[in-house]
């Protein structure tokens, strides 16, 4: 399922679940306690603990999502710098190898940019990733061959390390792409949010009538916050995106035409 559709579906389902849990807690409290003064007796500590846990989970999940987003942004810049450095060092290769290698670099950049542009269509992105990996191997093979054929040691000392850095950063970006909030923690976050709705509904039973405004606002705020946490881990399909960071690779591609 499309990541954004999944995140929206989770947020809407959570909103409905919290409204129902608020109503459930309210009815249970009203049914079990005729005297409204008894409703909150002995449960204040539990309520405080659950709401504190929910706040901590939301805070740490949100902070972790922003850190992962920043890490992905930094890796894009690192890849652009690594490719740019390796491309400039093509001038150290024999003249017969320079133009073919530059063409390979252009094709490589096209494949890398195309792969991330096709996300979240993983099948199409995987084809572009495979194409980029094949070109990467050719670049490395030709770079090694050129360094052996060239008497100048600067080729081996400068060109090959630059190519190696260019290759290494792709691994880092791949790992970052599939790193997100663990499913167990996300499930715990949903569960605690629903449980907090039951407790909030229980506490509201001290009123003669329900406060639907507070119920809807509470459910909406928690649901939107959890949607944002999920959206931070899908910067290729959600509302929070890495388009501006991607311009580093696009500008590099335009500069080596």
SEDRENDO-998540 format. One record per residue (C-alpha): residue in three letters; x, z negated, y; residue number from 1. Coordinates in steps of 0.1 Angstrom, whole numbers, plus 2048, in hexadecimal, padded with zeros to 3 digits. Last residue first. Layout:
N
<'ALA', <X, Z, Y>, NUM>
...
END
This chain:
257
<'UNK', <906, 8C1, 8B1>, 257>
<'UNK', <91A, 8A1, 8B1>, 256>
<'UNK', <90A, 890, 8D0>, 255>
<'UNK', <8E6, 896, 8C4>, 254>
<'UNK', <8ED, 883, 8A4>, 253>
<'UNK', <8FC, 866, 8B7>, 252>
<'UNK', <8DE, 865, 8CE>, 251>
<'UNK', <8C7, 863, 8B0>, 250>
<'UNK', <8DC, 848, 89F>, 249>
<'UNK', <8DB, 832, 8BE>, 248>
<'UNK', <8B7, 83C, 8C4>, 247>
<'UNK', <8AE, 828, 8A5>, 246>
<'UNK', <8B2, 808, 8B8>, 245>
<'UNK', <895, 812, 8CF>, 244>
<'UNK', <87F, 81B, 8B1>, 243>
<'UNK', <884, 7FA, 8A0>, 242>
<'UNK', <860, 7F0, 89E>, 241>
<'UNK', <848, 7D3, 8A2>, 240>
<'UNK', <825, 7E2, 89E>, 239>
<'UNK', <82B, 7E9, 879>, 238>
<'UNK', <838, 806, 865>, 237>
<'UNK', <85E, 807, 867>, 236>
<'UNK', <862, 7E4, 874>, 235>
<'UNK', <852, 7D5, 855>, 234>
<'UNK', <860, 7B1, 852>, 233>
<'UNK', <855, 7A8, 876>, 232>
<'UNK', <832, 7B4, 86D>, 231>
<'UNK', <82E, 799, 852>, 230>
<'UNK', <837, 77D, 86C>, 229>
<'UNK', <820, 78E, 885>, 228>
<'UNK', <803, 78E, 86C>, 227>
<'UNK', <80A, 769, 866>, 226>
<'UNK', <807, 763, 88C>, 225>
<'UNK', <7E7, 778, 88E>, 224>
<'UNK', <7D7, 764, 872>, 223>
<'UNK', <7E0, 742, 881>, 222>
<'UNK', <7D3, 74B, 8A3>, 221>
<'UNK', <7B3, 75B, 895>, 220>
<'UNK', <7AA, 73E, 87E>, 219>
<'UNK', <7AF, 725, 89B>, 218>
<'UNK', <79C, 73A, 8B4>, 217>
<'UNK', <77F, 740, 89C>, 216>
<'UNK', <77B, 71B, 894>, 215>
<'UNK', <780, 710, 8B8>, 214>
<'UNK', <765, 727, 8C4>, 213>
<'UNK', <74E, 71F, 8A6>, 212>
<'UNK', <74D, 6FB, 8B0>, 211>
<'UNK', <735, 6ED, 896>, 210>
<'UNK', <71A, 6D5, 8A0>, 209>
<'UNK', <717, 6AF, 89F>, 208>
<'UNK', <73C, 6AB, 8A1>, 207>
<'UNK', <74F, 694, 889>, 206>
<'UNK', <74D, 6B2, 870>, 205>
<'UNK', <769, 6C2, 884>, 204>
<'UNK', <783, 6AD, 871>, 203>
<'UNK', <778, 6BC, 850>, 202>
<'UNK', <778, 6DF, 85E>, 201>
<'UNK', <79C, 6D9, 86A>, 200>
<'UNK', <7A5, 6CC, 847>, 199>
<'UNK', <796, 6EA, 836>, 198>
<'UNK', <7A7, 702, 84E>, 197>
<'UNK', <7C8, 6F0, 848>, 196>
<'UNK', <7C4, 6F9, 824>, 195>
<'UNK', <7C0, 71E, 82C>, 194>
<'UNK', <7E0, 71D, 841>, 193>
<'UNK', <7F2, 70A, 826>, 192>
<'UNK', <7E9, 724, 80D>, 191>
<'UNK', <7F3, 741, 823>, 190>
<'UNK', <815, 732, 82B>, 189>
<'UNK', <81B, 729, 806>, 188>
<'UNK', <814, 74E, 7FD>, 187>
<'UNK', <82D, 759, 818>, 186>
<'UNK', <847, 740, 80B>, 185>
<'UNK', <842, 74C, 7E7>, 184>
<'UNK', <844, 770, 7F1>, 183>
<'UNK', <866, 76C, 801>, 182>
<'UNK', <867, 777, 826>, 181>
<'UNK', <87A, 798, 828>, 180>
<'UNK', <898, 7AA, 81C>, 179>
<'UNK', <892, 7CE, 80F>, 178>
<'UNK', <89F, 7E0, 82E>, 177>
<'UNK', <8BB, 7C6, 833>, 176>
<'UNK', <8C9, 7CF, 811>, 175>
<'UNK', <8C8, 7F4, 819>, 174>
<'UNK', <8D7, 7EE, 83C>, 173>
<'UNK', <8F4, 7DB, 82D>, 172>
<'UNK', <8FB, 7F6, 813>, 171>
<'UNK', <8FB, 811, 82E>, 170>
<'UNK', <914, 7FC, 842>, 169>
<'UNK', <92D, 7FF, 826>, 168>
<'UNK', <92D, 825, 826>, 167>
<'UNK', <936, 828, 84B>, 166>
<'UNK', <950, 80D, 848>, 165>
<'UNK', <960, 820, 82B>, 164>
<'UNK', <961, 840, 83F>, 163>
<'UNK', <973, 82D, 85B>, 162>
<'UNK', <98B, 81E, 842>, 161>
<'UNK', <992, 842, 835>, 160>
<'UNK', <998, 852, 856>, 159>
<'UNK', <9B0, 839, 866>, 158>
<'UNK', <9CB, 82F, 84C>, 157>
<'UNK', <9C8, 84D, 835>, 156>
<'UNK', <9C7, 866, 852>, 155>
<'UNK', <9E2, 853, 865>, 154>
<'UNK', <9FA, 858, 848>, 153>
<'UNK', <A01, 87B, 854>, 152>
<'UNK', <A0C, 890, 836>, 151>
<'UNK', <9E9, 89E, 831>, 150>
<'UNK', <9DF, 8A9, 80F>, 149>
<'UNK', <9D8, 886, 803>, 148>
<'UNK', <9C3, 87D, 822>, 147>
<'UNK', <9B0, 89E, 81E>, 146>
<'UNK', <9A7, 896, 7FA>, 145>
<'UNK', <99B, 873, 803>, 144>
<'UNK', <986, 880, 820>, 143>
<'UNK', <977, 89C, 80A>, 142>
<'UNK', <96D, 882, 7F0>, 141>
<'UNK', <95F, 86A, 80A>, 140>
<'UNK', <94B, 885, 81C>, 139>
<'UNK', <93E, 893, 7FA>, 138>
<'UNK', <933, 870, 7F0>, 137>
<'UNK', <921, 86A, 811>, 136>
<'UNK', <90F, 88B, 80D>, 135>
<'UNK', <901, 87F, 7EB>, 134>
<'UNK', <8F7, 85D, 7FA>, 133>
<'UNK', <8E6, 86F, 817>, 132>
<'UNK', <8D2, 884, 7FF>, 131>
<'UNK', <8C9, 866, 7EA>, 130>
<'UNK', <8BD, 853, 80A>, 129>
<'UNK', <8A9, 872, 814>, 128>
<'UNK', <898, 873, 7F2>, 127>
<'UNK', <892, 84D, 7F3>, 126>
<'UNK', <881, 850, 815>, 125>
<'UNK', <868, 869, 807>, 124>
<'UNK', <85F, 852, 7EA>, 123>
<'UNK', <860, 833, 800>, 122>
<'UNK', <846, 840, 819>, 121>
<'UNK', <849, 822, 830>, 120>
<'UNK', <860, 831, 83B>, 119>
<'UNK', <865, 856, 842>, 118>
<'UNK', <878, 851, 863>, 117>
<'UNK', <891, 83A, 850>, 116>
<'UNK', <89A, 855, 838>, 115>
<'UNK', <89B, 870, 853>, 114>
<'UNK', <8B4, 85E, 868>, 113>
<'UNK', <8CB, 85A, 849>, 112>
<'UNK', <8C6, 87E, 83E>, 111>
<'UNK', <8CC, 88D, 861>, 110>
<'UNK', <8EB, 877, 865>, 109>
<'UNK', <8F9, 883, 844>, 108>
<'UNK', <8F2, 8A8, 84D>, 107>
<'UNK', <904, 8A3, 86E>, 106>
<'UNK', <921, 892, 85D>, 105>
<'UNK', <924, 8AD, 843>, 104>
<'UNK', <926, 8C7, 85F>, 103>
<'UNK', <942, 8B3, 86E>, 102>
<'UNK', <954, 8B2, 84D>, 101>
<'UNK', <952, 8D8, 84A>, 100>
<'UNK', <95F, 8DC, 86E>, 99>
<'UNK', <97C, 8C4, 86A>, 98>
<'UNK', <989, 8CF, 848>, 97>
<'UNK', <99C, 8EE, 851>, 96>
<'UNK', <9AA, 8DD, 870>, 95>
<'UNK', <9BB, 8C3, 85A>, 94>
<'UNK', <9AC, 8A0, 860>, 93>
<'UNK', <9B5, 88B, 87E>, 92>
<'UNK', <999, 899, 893>, 91>
<'UNK', <981, 88B, 879>, 90>
<'UNK', <988, 86A, 888>, 89>
<'UNK', <96C, 86F, 8A2>, 88>
<'UNK', <953, 872, 886>, 87>
<'UNK', <95F, 852, 875>, 86>
<'UNK', <95B, 83F, 896>, 85>
<'UNK', <938, 84E, 89C>, 84>
<'UNK', <92D, 846, 879>, 83>
<'UNK', <939, 822, 87C>, 82>
<'UNK', <92A, 81D, 89F>, 81>
<'UNK', <908, 82B, 894>, 80>
<'UNK', <909, 815, 875>, 79>
<'UNK', <911, 7F6, 889>, 78>
<'UNK', <8F5, 7FE, 8A2>, 77>
<'UNK', <8DC, 802, 886>, 76>
<'UNK', <8EA, 7E2, 876>, 75>
<'UNK', <8E3, 7CE, 896>, 74>
<'UNK', <8BF, 7D9, 896>, 73>
<'UNK', <8BA, 7CE, 872>, 72>
<'UNK', <8CA, 7AC, 87A>, 71>
<'UNK', <8B3, 7A8, 898>, 70>
<'UNK', <895, 7AE, 882>, 69>
<'UNK', <8A2, 796, 867>, 68>
<'UNK', <8A6, 77B, 882>, 67>
<'UNK', <884, 782, 890>, 66>
<'UNK', <874, 77E, 86D>, 65>
<'UNK', <888, 75E, 867>, 64>
<'UNK', <87B, 74E, 887>, 63>
<'UNK', <857, 757, 87F>, 62>
<'UNK', <85A, 749, 85C>, 61>
<'UNK', <86B, 729, 869>, 60>
<'UNK', <850, 723, 883>, 59>
<'UNK', <833, 72C, 86E>, 58>
<'UNK', <83F, 716, 851>, 57>
<'UNK', <847, 6FA, 869>, 56>
<'UNK', <825, 6FC, 87A>, 55>
<'UNK', <813, 6FD, 858>, 54>
<'UNK', <827, 6DF, 84C>, 53>
<'UNK', <81E, 6CB, 86C>, 52>
<'UNK', <7F9, 6D4, 867>, 51>
<'UNK', <7FA, 6C8, 843>, 50>
<'UNK', <80D, 6A7, 84C>, 49>
<'UNK', <7F6, 6A0, 869>, 48>
<'UNK', <7D7, 6A5, 854>, 47>
<'UNK', <7E5, 68F, 838>, 46>
<'UNK', <7ED, 673, 851>, 45>
<'UNK', <7CB, 675, 861>, 44>
<'UNK', <7B9, 673, 840>, 43>
<'UNK', <7B2, 64D, 83E>, 42>
<'UNK', <792, 64D, 852>, 41>
<'UNK', <78A, 66E, 861>, 40>
<'UNK', <767, 673, 853>, 39>
<'UNK', <75D, 64E, 854>, 38>
<'UNK', <752, 64F, 879>, 37>
<'UNK', <73A, 66B, 870>, 36>
<'UNK', <725, 653, 85B>, 35>
<'UNK', <712, 669, 842>, 34>
<'UNK', <733, 672, 831>, 33>
<'UNK', <735, 688, 812>, 32>
<'UNK', <71E, 6A4, 81E>, 31>
<'UNK', <72B, 6A6, 841>, 30>
<'UNK', <74F, 6A6, 835>, 29>
<'UNK', <749, 6C1, 81B>, 28>
<'UNK', <736, 6D6, 833>, 27>
<'UNK', <751, 6D6, 84D>, 26>
<'UNK', <76D, 6DC, 834>, 25>
<'UNK', <75A, 6FA, 825>, 24>
<'UNK', <753, 708, 848>, 23>
<'UNK', <778, 706, 852>, 22>
<'UNK', <781, 715, 830>, 21>
<'UNK', <769, 732, 835>, 20>
<'UNK', <777, 739, 858>, 19>
<'UNK', <79A, 736, 849>, 18>
<'UNK', <793, 74E, 82D>, 17>
<'UNK', <784, 767, 845>, 16>
<'UNK', <7A4, 766, 85B>, 15>
<'UNK', <7BA, 767, 83D>, 14>
<'UNK', <7A9, 786, 830>, 13>
<'UNK', <7AD, 796, 852>, 12>
<'UNK', <7D2, 78D, 853>, 11>
<'UNK', <7D9, 798, 830>, 10>
<'UNK', <7C7, 7B9, 835>, 9>
<'UNK', <7DB, 7BF, 855>, 8>
<'UNK', <7FC, 7B8, 843>, 7>
<'UNK', <7F3, 7CF, 826>, 6>
<'UNK', <7E8, 7EB, 83E>, 5>
<'UNK', <809, 7E7, 851>, 4>
<'UNK', <81D, 7E9, 831>, 3>
<'UNK', <80B, 808, 823>, 2>
<'UNK', <800, 800, 800>, 1>
END
